Amino acid sequence: MEKAGDGLAKIFSPSRIAFTALRVSICSLGLVAPPLVFAADAPFRWPESYAITYSQTGYGTPLLNTYTKDGPKARNDVLGANKRLDTTIFLLNEHKMISIANGITHESALSFKYPSGDPFPTVGRWEFLGTDTLKGSPALKYKVSNDPARHDPSKPMSYFFLWLSADKKIPLRMEEAGMIREFSRYVPGPQDPKLFSAPDNTEEH
């Protein structure tokens, strides 16, 4: 059985470092596919503030979702098949959650840890599968698996497929176990503060 220290010694050995440098140089020329990378070197990571819109199919009712994040504030707008817009606003610094549905607004204390609303996780193992074309534009396809360091060995390793723009700056499509998300709008950077304000008819609970 290999010891943890042995693994580190192999990773940082002079021959391994030289081979990695050579492989990276070759990859940069587009001659071979890049190696597996982990979270710290992920081709794409969500910024601190951004807004993204996507359609989702394959899991029950088709949805059109817009997720907006600005530091400790987040907003989720979901438009279902019934054409009703449901909005949830999370104000982490104020420990508040605001729900808006059917024209009625409720404000309540945020008593649980807010789960990430990012459309997909970027922590994990990224495997480059090659180039592709989506809607006539070039794209890069990846397979993203669970982070091995956090994975429960008693459970199967989960993964999803992700397409990024050729410059790796824009997510285009995600597929996971029959679910498909098509990203149509991505705006990184600070968002309008008004999006995180409660309407005048808010009821507190």
ABEGO torsion letter per residue (X at the ends): XBBAAAAAAAAABAAAAAAAAAAAAAAAAGABBBBBBBAAABABBBBABBBBBBBBBGBEBBBBBBBBBBEABBBBBBBBAAGBBBBBBBBAAAGBBBBBBGGBBBBBBBABBBBBABABBABEBBBBAEBBBBGGBBBBBBBBBBBAAABBAABBBBBBBBBBBAAGABBABBBBGGBBBBBABBBBEBBBAAAABBBAABBBX
